[in-house]
Amino acid sequence: MHKKRITTALLLIFTILFVLAGCGSEDNDKGRSADASAGTEGSEYADLSGKSLFVYCGAGMKDPMTEIVDAFKKETGCDADITFGNAAQIISQITTSQEGDVFIAGAETELAKLKEQNYVTESKQLVKHVPVIAVQKGNPKGISSPADLGKDGVRLILGDSEATPIGKVADNVLRDAGIMDSADIAARTSTAPEMVTALSADSADAAVVWKENASGKDGIQIVDCKDMEKYIKIIPAASLSCAKNNDSLKEYLVFLDSEEVQKIWESYGYEMIK
């Protein structure tokens, strides 16, 4: 009888311990679940882990857009990739490959061809794209206005007007100044950064280039010229009809409106749209 009581007592103890262990395990599972949920809810953006985004972007915006896309990856877990190039290259790739989710263009006018062929479903304005006259440090040629770009001895380097928005802007600047036929155009480049490199290497005396490409560059300064303000463009984000990653695209467009992205643009010298 005594042994029976001991056995019964031991069984009772083991049963209680088993129940308590089960409760503890359940509490731990609930805690882990809560922690995982809190991690997802900690971001104001959707969890896009395992999803992708295909971004096209003008080559002149490589630095800010790389930082913006990296921040988007960190915020959402999305595997976002960027292809950089001039407008003509990107448009050709979109229409040929029928791939891509969004195109960050150097100017809204660069979307015309894609819109005509129904590749753009919608577009939104992001920031100002400000063209400037850039010269060698100290401004040895004394350039103070667009008209001065036509002075004797001033070698210009401009963007390709058939392939880049900054090239088209430069042509308009020269035409409006009445020096399109007389200006000494030493070369044209396929991207804006190449013009800055040429100026630094003393291959030219002046260039019409985007402000962010010339700001803070060694051996180069920007001419303070209000005449250039009328040539300011707007950088758009164009959603493409061939997009295959619509969830990621939707979240990316929201992210582009964030304060974090605005600070990135401003850190590279871009101006926000008021």
KAQUI-V524952 format. One record per backbone hydrogen bond with DSSP energy under -0.5 kcal/mol. NH is the residue of the N-H (numbers start at 1). CO is the residue of the C=O. If there is no record, write none. Layout:
nh:NH co:CO
nh:NH co:CO
This chain:
nh:5 co:1
nh:6 co:2
nh:7 co:3
nh:8 co:4
nh:9 co:5
nh:10 co:6
nh:11 co:7
nh:12 co:8
nh:13 co:9
nh:14 co:10
nh:15 co:11
nh:16 co:12
nh:17 co:13
nh:18 co:14
nh:19 co:15
nh:20 co:16
nh:21 co:17
nh:22 co:18
nh:23 co:19
nh:24 co:20
nh:25 co:21
nh:26 co:22
nh:27 co:23
nh:28 co:24
nh:29 co:25
nh:30 co:26
nh:31 co:27
nh:32 co:28
nh:33 co:29
nh:34 co:30
nh:35 co:31
nh:36 co:32
nh:37 co:33
nh:38 co:34
nh:39 co:35
nh:40 co:36
nh:41 co:37
nh:42 co:38
nh:43 co:40
nh:48 co:46
nh:48 co:76
nh:50 co:77
nh:51 co:48
nh:53 co:79
nh:55 co:53
nh:55 co:81
nh:56 co:102
nh:57 co:83
nh:58 co:104
nh:59 co:85
nh:61 co:58
nh:62 co:59
nh:65 co:61
nh:66 co:62
nh:67 co:63
nh:68 co:64
nh:69 co:65
nh:70 co:66
nh:71 co:67
nh:72 co:68
nh:73 co:69
nh:74 co:70
nh:75 co:71
nh:76 co:72
nh:77 co:73
nh:79 co:51
nh:80 co:78
nh:81 co:53
nh:83 co:55
nh:85 co:57
nh:87 co:163
nh:88 co:163
nh:90 co:86
nh:91 co:87
nh:92 co:88
nh:93 co:89
nh:94 co:90
nh:95 co:91
nh:96 co:92
nh:97 co:93
nh:98 co:94
nh:101 co:54
nh:102 co:54
nh:103 co:238
nh:104 co:56
nh:105 co:103
nh:105 co:236
nh:108 co:234
nh:110 co:107
nh:111 co:108
nh:112 co:109
nh:115 co:111
nh:116 co:112
nh:117 co:113
nh:118 co:115
nh:119 co:114
nh:120 co:114
nh:121 co:119
nh:121 co:239
nh:122 co:239
nh:124 co:237
nh:126 co:235
nh:127 co:235
nh:128 co:271
nh:129 co:233
nh:130 co:128
nh:131 co:129
nh:132 co:209
nh:134 co:132
nh:134 co:207
nh:135 co:221
nh:136 co:205
nh:137 co:219
nh:139 co:136
nh:142 co:139
nh:148 co:145
nh:149 co:146
nh:150 co:147
nh:151 co:148
nh:154 co:151
nh:155 co:153
nh:156 co:154
nh:156 co:184
nh:157 co:206
nh:158 co:187
nh:160 co:189
nh:161 co:159
nh:163 co:160
nh:164 co:160
nh:168 co:164
nh:169 co:165
nh:170 co:166
nh:171 co:167
nh:172 co:168
nh:173 co:169
nh:174 co:170
nh:175 co:171
nh:176 co:172
nh:177 co:173
nh:178 co:175
nh:179 co:174
nh:180 co:174
nh:183 co:179
nh:184 co:154
nh:185 co:183
nh:186 co:156
nh:186 co:184
nh:187 co:156
nh:189 co:158
nh:195 co:191
nh:195 co:192
nh:196 co:192
nh:197 co:193
nh:198 co:194
nh:199 co:195
nh:200 co:196
nh:201 co:197
nh:202 co:199
nh:203 co:198
nh:204 co:198
nh:205 co:155
nh:206 co:155
nh:207 co:134
nh:208 co:157
nh:209 co:132
nh:209 co:207
nh:211 co:130
nh:213 co:210
nh:214 co:210
nh:214 co:211
nh:215 co:211
nh:217 co:214
nh:220 co:217
nh:221 co:135
nh:223 co:133
nh:225 co:223
nh:228 co:225
nh:229 co:226
nh:231 co:228
nh:232 co:229
nh:233 co:129
nh:235 co:127
nh:236 co:234
nh:237 co:124
nh:238 co:103
nh:238 co:236
nh:239 co:122
nh:239 co:237
nh:240 co:101
nh:241 co:119
nh:243 co:240
nh:249 co:245
nh:250 co:246
nh:251 co:247
nh:252 co:248
nh:253 co:249
nh:254 co:250
nh:255 co:251
nh:256 co:252
nh:257 co:254
nh:258 co:255
nh:262 co:258
nh:263 co:259
nh:264 co:260
nh:265 co:261
nh:266 co:262
nh:267 co:263
nh:268 co:264
nh:268 co:265
nh:269 co:266
nh:270 co:265
nh:271 co:128
nh:273 co:126
nh:274 co:272
